[in-house]
């Protein structure tokens, strides 16, 4: 099976020693997204308006901050906050402008302690909706998810076209629960019935074995705390807890 530019990320992840090849793909995309934003992108006039509009989730804000580019971080936050502030003022304009003379105490007293007018209720609703919409957006997440969807399509393209993919998939230790579900959902949509049947006959038993092994390792890890097993070998259980976290939620230490 020959590697091509669009298949390399998928094939590399399938060949890597990891708990889930799709987690491996996602982790690489996540790292690339942070490096991209804190590298050339924060000064790019085609990218900056997009980050201003979308902003970042809490997790990616922390990762961006950890990149140690304080100037870049400040510039991103400054223009994003300005963009959001302008939208917020437009949404809340029907009560914010009229109540400026009342001060903060007067505003809350008149708008929240007493009955609001229909226009104020509408403005409050728009403001809350704007905040909720903004809090659900993240430029990095959207960038990652778009590329990850293409990787999933590539995975099934290879499954349909390359017979060597069967052996490659058989060689993986299993999948995290999140990506196992995503993979099954995509398979049902993308594959023909015959290809889907073939896929399920391989992947479902593979995942069942992986979960059975995880169960055994966790069980032995617990039993090792019994004094009667103090001198017994750990087998494969010493890292059972972080591996279980990775399987259940894709969390790695």
C-alpha beads as a LAMMPS data file, in Angstrom:
LAMMPS data file: protein, C-alpha beads

253 atoms
252 bonds

1 atom types
1 bond types

-500.0 500.0 xlo xhi
-500.0 500.0 ylo yhi
-500.0 500.0 zlo zhi

Masses

1 110.0

Atoms # bond

1 1 1 0.000 0.000 0.000
2 1 1 1.640 3.217 -1.193
3 1 1 1.584 6.332 0.978
4 1 1 0.216 9.530 -0.540
5 1 1 0.123 13.039 0.855
6 1 1 -3.542 12.721 1.873
7 1 1 -3.185 9.223 3.344
8 1 1 0.050 9.663 5.325
9 1 1 -1.557 11.078 8.523
10 1 1 -4.055 8.194 8.645
11 1 1 -1.546 5.454 7.863
12 1 1 1.037 6.872 10.279
13 1 1 -1.522 6.813 13.098
14 1 1 -2.567 3.247 12.290
15 1 1 1.056 2.148 12.399
16 1 1 1.925 4.057 15.579
17 1 1 2.103 2.291 18.968
18 1 1 -0.900 3.965 20.604
19 1 1 -4.146 3.130 22.403
20 1 1 -6.314 4.550 19.592
21 1 1 -5.174 5.586 16.090
22 1 1 -7.905 8.207 15.841
23 1 1 -6.775 9.770 19.118
24 1 1 -3.287 9.851 17.615
25 1 1 -4.618 11.709 14.570
26 1 1 -6.584 14.130 16.748
27 1 1 -3.617 14.789 19.051
28 1 1 -1.410 15.659 16.067
29 1 1 -4.085 17.965 14.652
30 1 1 -4.464 19.634 18.044
31 1 1 -0.735 20.294 18.329
32 1 1 -0.590 21.566 14.751
33 1 1 -3.531 23.931 15.343
34 1 1 -1.898 25.530 18.395
35 1 1 1.450 25.835 16.617
36 1 1 -0.283 27.342 13.586
37 1 1 -2.157 29.979 15.579
38 1 1 0.802 31.012 17.717
39 1 1 3.166 30.887 14.738
40 1 1 2.342 32.593 11.450
41 1 1 -1.443 32.786 11.735
42 1 1 -1.972 35.399 14.431
43 1 1 -0.515 38.054 12.092
44 1 1 -2.266 36.713 8.990
45 1 1 -4.955 39.127 7.794
46 1 1 -7.014 36.239 6.370
47 1 1 -6.926 34.196 9.596
48 1 1 -7.225 36.898 12.238
49 1 1 -10.828 37.873 11.367
50 1 1 -11.788 34.217 11.790
51 1 1 -10.186 33.963 15.244
52 1 1 -11.782 37.297 16.165
53 1 1 -15.190 35.881 15.303
54 1 1 -14.861 32.377 16.755
55 1 1 -12.551 32.875 19.712
56 1 1 -11.271 29.827 21.592
57 1 1 -12.552 27.289 24.091
58 1 1 -11.074 27.193 27.605
59 1 1 -8.870 24.193 26.812
60 1 1 -7.314 25.812 23.754
61 1 1 -6.867 29.138 25.513
62 1 1 -4.715 27.320 28.060
63 1 1 -2.749 25.549 25.330
64 1 1 -2.222 28.781 23.409
65 1 1 -1.061 30.522 26.583
66 1 1 1.344 27.647 27.290
67 1 1 3.002 28.292 23.905
68 1 1 4.822 31.202 25.585
69 1 1 4.032 33.782 22.909
70 1 1 2.698 36.536 25.147
71 1 1 2.561 39.205 22.444
72 1 1 0.706 36.950 20.027
73 1 1 -1.705 35.899 22.767
74 1 1 -2.378 39.519 23.738
75 1 1 -3.060 40.503 20.129
76 1 1 -5.437 37.581 19.611
77 1 1 -7.323 38.332 22.832
78 1 1 -7.456 42.068 22.172
79 1 1 -9.106 41.930 18.750
80 1 1 -11.346 39.001 19.691
81 1 1 -12.577 40.806 22.796
82 1 1 -13.143 43.983 20.780
83 1 1 -15.152 42.017 18.179
84 1 1 -17.261 40.338 20.849
85 1 1 -17.735 43.564 22.794
86 1 1 -19.094 45.336 19.690
87 1 1 -21.565 42.504 19.054
88 1 1 -22.588 42.495 22.686
89 1 1 -23.284 46.227 22.673
90 1 1 -25.414 45.864 19.556
91 1 1 -27.439 43.052 21.113
92 1 1 -28.018 44.861 24.394
93 1 1 -28.335 48.341 22.899
94 1 1 -32.046 48.773 23.591
95 1 1 -31.492 48.791 27.335
96 1 1 -27.791 49.593 27.790
97 1 1 -27.949 53.044 26.169
98 1 1 -31.151 54.117 27.861
99 1 1 -29.990 53.102 31.333
100 1 1 -26.464 54.546 31.354
101 1 1 -27.471 57.499 33.540
102 1 1 -28.827 55.190 36.227
103 1 1 -25.481 53.605 37.010
104 1 1 -24.892 49.909 37.637
105 1 1 -27.093 49.666 40.728
106 1 1 -29.942 51.443 39.006
107 1 1 -29.640 49.308 35.894
108 1 1 -29.933 46.030 37.836
109 1 1 -32.717 47.393 39.991
110 1 1 -34.793 48.541 37.050
111 1 1 -34.050 45.691 34.639
112 1 1 -33.860 42.616 36.849
113 1 1 -35.506 43.404 40.189
114 1 1 -38.641 44.756 38.536
115 1 1 -40.573 43.713 35.491
116 1 1 -38.778 44.339 32.227
117 1 1 -40.398 45.860 29.195
118 1 1 -40.894 43.738 26.089
119 1 1 -37.998 45.495 24.340
120 1 1 -35.718 44.898 27.323
121 1 1 -36.704 41.225 27.436
122 1 1 -35.925 40.935 23.757
123 1 1 -32.546 42.586 24.256
124 1 1 -31.738 40.341 27.212
125 1 1 -32.695 37.281 25.180
126 1 1 -30.464 38.395 22.298
127 1 1 -27.594 39.075 24.672
128 1 1 -27.855 35.679 26.373
129 1 1 -28.142 33.923 23.000
130 1 1 -25.069 35.780 21.737
131 1 1 -23.059 34.812 24.827
132 1 1 -24.125 31.166 24.603
133 1 1 -23.277 31.031 20.898
134 1 1 -19.883 32.617 21.488
135 1 1 -19.058 30.259 24.344
136 1 1 -19.740 27.259 22.112
137 1 1 -17.253 28.356 19.425
138 1 1 -13.522 27.724 19.114
139 1 1 -11.364 28.395 16.076
140 1 1 -8.964 25.569 16.953
141 1 1 -11.737 23.026 17.556
142 1 1 -13.440 23.925 14.287
143 1 1 -10.155 23.671 12.379
144 1 1 -9.359 20.304 13.962
145 1 1 -12.844 18.871 13.443
146 1 1 -12.879 19.846 9.763
147 1 1 -9.578 18.094 9.077
148 1 1 -10.444 15.133 11.303
149 1 1 -13.614 14.534 9.262
150 1 1 -11.437 14.322 6.145
151 1 1 -9.188 11.818 7.914
152 1 1 -12.209 9.674 8.710
153 1 1 -13.245 9.789 5.051
154 1 1 -9.694 8.842 4.045
155 1 1 -9.732 5.914 6.476
156 1 1 -12.816 4.452 4.782
157 1 1 -11.556 5.308 1.310
158 1 1 -8.518 3.158 2.062
159 1 1 -10.720 0.441 3.537
160 1 1 -12.710 0.244 0.298
161 1 1 -9.722 0.463 -2.059
162 1 1 -6.760 -1.185 -0.307
163 1 1 -6.927 -4.795 0.864
164 1 1 -3.832 -4.227 3.026
165 1 1 -5.964 -1.998 5.259
166 1 1 -7.614 -5.088 6.743
167 1 1 -4.313 -6.368 8.144
168 1 1 -3.348 -2.868 9.263
169 1 1 -6.595 -2.385 11.187
170 1 1 -6.298 -5.848 12.686
171 1 1 -2.911 -4.854 14.095
172 1 1 -4.192 -1.929 16.199
173 1 1 -4.783 -2.611 19.907
174 1 1 -8.264 -1.073 19.847
175 1 1 -10.011 2.286 19.881
176 1 1 -11.187 4.732 22.504
177 1 1 -14.942 4.592 23.065
178 1 1 -15.557 8.029 21.542
179 1 1 -13.800 7.273 18.272
180 1 1 -15.133 3.725 18.158
181 1 1 -18.644 5.180 18.090
182 1 1 -17.679 7.818 15.526
183 1 1 -16.093 5.152 13.350
184 1 1 -19.181 2.934 13.435
185 1 1 -21.432 5.878 12.613
186 1 1 -19.251 6.860 9.659
187 1 1 -19.027 3.258 8.452
188 1 1 -22.807 2.962 8.297
189 1 1 -22.982 6.095 6.148
190 1 1 -19.985 5.549 3.871
191 1 1 -19.719 1.809 3.247
192 1 1 -21.889 -0.405 1.091
193 1 1 -23.707 -3.191 2.902
194 1 1 -21.147 -5.828 1.905
195 1 1 -18.220 -3.628 2.921
196 1 1 -19.990 -2.701 6.154
197 1 1 -20.532 -6.371 7.033
198 1 1 -16.866 -7.086 6.359
199 1 1 -15.812 -4.092 8.457
200 1 1 -18.004 -5.007 11.422
201 1 1 -16.806 -8.625 11.440
202 1 1 -13.278 -7.360 11.977
203 1 1 -13.663 -4.238 14.087
204 1 1 -16.330 -5.307 16.592
205 1 1 -14.470 -8.440 17.809
206 1 1 -11.239 -6.421 17.869
207 1 1 -12.819 -3.817 20.157
208 1 1 -14.408 -6.493 22.332
209 1 1 -11.004 -8.138 22.841
210 1 1 -9.452 -4.778 23.681
211 1 1 -12.115 -4.111 26.315
212 1 1 -11.840 -7.622 27.746
213 1 1 -8.067 -7.131 28.051
214 1 1 -8.649 -3.795 29.753
215 1 1 -11.034 -5.457 32.184
216 1 1 -8.468 -8.150 33.001
217 1 1 -5.671 -5.642 33.512
218 1 1 -7.760 -3.449 35.820
219 1 1 -8.885 -6.500 37.771
220 1 1 -5.300 -7.687 38.272
221 1 1 -4.170 -4.158 39.160
222 1 1 -6.740 -4.159 41.983
223 1 1 -5.781 -7.668 43.092
224 1 1 -2.128 -6.613 43.338
225 1 1 -3.080 -4.541 46.394
226 1 1 -3.961 -7.758 48.207
227 1 1 -0.962 -8.673 50.374
228 1 1 -1.175 -12.233 49.083
229 1 1 -0.256 -10.968 45.615
230 1 1 2.506 -8.622 46.737
231 1 1 5.244 -10.702 45.138
232 1 1 3.265 -11.690 42.038
233 1 1 4.188 -10.082 38.701
234 1 1 2.247 -7.033 37.555
235 1 1 1.751 -8.577 34.104
236 1 1 0.333 -5.792 31.873
237 1 1 -1.555 -4.059 34.667
238 1 1 0.940 -1.486 35.978
239 1 1 -0.380 1.236 33.635
240 1 1 -3.969 -0.077 33.575
241 1 1 -5.536 3.048 35.101
242 1 1 -4.202 5.615 32.564
243 1 1 -4.918 3.162 29.739
244 1 1 -8.503 2.808 30.964
245 1 1 -8.826 6.596 31.045
246 1 1 -7.537 6.706 27.477
247 1 1 -9.982 4.030 26.362
248 1 1 -12.996 5.580 28.042
249 1 1 -12.421 9.250 27.311
250 1 1 -9.257 9.575 25.223
251 1 1 -7.438 11.063 28.238
252 1 1 -3.700 10.485 28.345
253 1 1 -1.336 11.214 31.203

Bonds

1 1 1 2
2 1 2 3
3 1 3 4
4 1 4 5
5 1 5 6
6 1 6 7
7 1 7 8
8 1 8 9
9 1 9 10
10 1 10 11
11 1 11 12
12 1 12 13
13 1 13 14
14 1 14 15
15 1 15 16
16 1 16 17
17 1 17 18
18 1 18 19
19 1 19 20
20 1 20 21
21 1 21 22
22 1 22 23
23 1 23 24
24 1 24 25
25 1 25 26
26 1 26 27
27 1 27 28
28 1 28 29
29 1 29 30
30 1 30 31
31 1 31 32
32 1 32 33
33 1 33 34
34 1 34 35
35 1 35 36
36 1 36 37
37 1 37 38
38 1 38 39
39 1 39 40
40 1 40 41
41 1 41 42
42 1 42 43
43 1 43 44
44 1 44 45
45 1 45 46
46 1 46 47
47 1 47 48
48 1 48 49
49 1 49 50
50 1 50 51
51 1 51 52
52 1 52 53
53 1 53 54
54 1 54 55
55 1 55 56
56 1 56 57
57 1 57 58
58 1 58 59
59 1 59 60
60 1 60 61
61 1 61 62
62 1 62 63
63 1 63 64
64 1 64 65
65 1 65 66
66 1 66 67
67 1 67 68
68 1 68 69
69 1 69 70
70 1 70 71
71 1 71 72
72 1 72 73
73 1 73 74
74 1 74 75
75 1 75 76
76 1 76 77
77 1 77 78
78 1 78 79
79 1 79 80
80 1 80 81
81 1 81 82
82 1 82 83
83 1 83 84
84 1 84 85
85 1 85 86
86 1 86 87
87 1 87 88
88 1 88 89
89 1 89 90
90 1 90 91
91 1 91 92
92 1 92 93
93 1 93 94
94 1 94 95
95 1 95 96
96 1 96 97
97 1 97 98
98 1 98 99
99 1 99 100
100 1 100 101
101 1 101 102
102 1 102 103
103 1 103 104
104 1 104 105
105 1 105 106
106 1 106 107
107 1 107 108
108 1 108 109
109 1 109 110
110 1 110 111
111 1 111 112
112 1 112 113
113 1 113 114
114 1 114 115
115 1 115 116
116 1 116 117
117 1 117 118
118 1 118 119
119 1 119 120
120 1 120 121
121 1 121 122
122 1 122 123
123 1 123 124
124 1 124 125
125 1 125 126
126 1 126 127
127 1 127 128
128 1 128 129
129 1 129 130
130 1 130 131
131 1 131 132
132 1 132 133
133 1 133 134
134 1 134 135
135 1 135 136
136 1 136 137
137 1 137 138
138 1 138 139
139 1 139 140
140 1 140 141
141 1 141 142
142 1 142 143
143 1 143 144
144 1 144 145
145 1 145 146
146 1 146 147
147 1 147 148
148 1 148 149
149 1 149 150
150 1 150 151
151 1 151 152
152 1 152 153
153 1 153 154
154 1 154 155
155 1 155 156
156 1 156 157
157 1 157 158
158 1 158 159
159 1 159 160
160 1 160 161
161 1 161 162
162 1 162 163
163 1 163 164
164 1 164 165
165 1 165 166
166 1 166 167
167 1 167 168
168 1 168 169
169 1 169 170
170 1 170 171
171 1 171 172
172 1 172 173
173 1 173 174
174 1 174 175
175 1 175 176
176 1 176 177
177 1 177 178
178 1 178 179
179 1 179 180
180 1 180 181
181 1 181 182
182 1 182 183
183 1 183 184
184 1 184 185
185 1 185 186
186 1 186 187
187 1 187 188
188 1 188 189
189 1 189 190
190 1 190 191
191 1 191 192
192 1 192 193
193 1 193 194
194 1 194 195
195 1 195 196
196 1 196 197
197 1 197 198
198 1 198 199
199 1 199 200
200 1 200 201
201 1 201 202
202 1 202 203
203 1 203 204
204 1 204 205
205 1 205 206
206 1 206 207
207 1 207 208
208 1 208 209
209 1 209 210
210 1 210 211
211 1 211 212
212 1 212 213
213 1 213 214
214 1 214 215
215 1 215 216
216 1 216 217
217 1 217 218
218 1 218 219
219 1 219 220
220 1 220 221
221 1 221 222
222 1 222 223
223 1 223 224
224 1 224 225
225 1 225 226
226 1 226 227
227 1 227 228
228 1 228 229
229 1 229 230
230 1 230 231
231 1 231 232
232 1 232 233
233 1 233 234
234 1 234 235
235 1 235 236
236 1 236 237
237 1 237 238
238 1 238 239
239 1 239 240
240 1 240 241
241 1 241 242
242 1 242 243
243 1 243 244
244 1 244 245
245 1 245 246
246 1 246 247
247 1 247 248
248 1 248 249
249 1 249 250
250 1 250 251
251 1 251 252
252 1 252 253
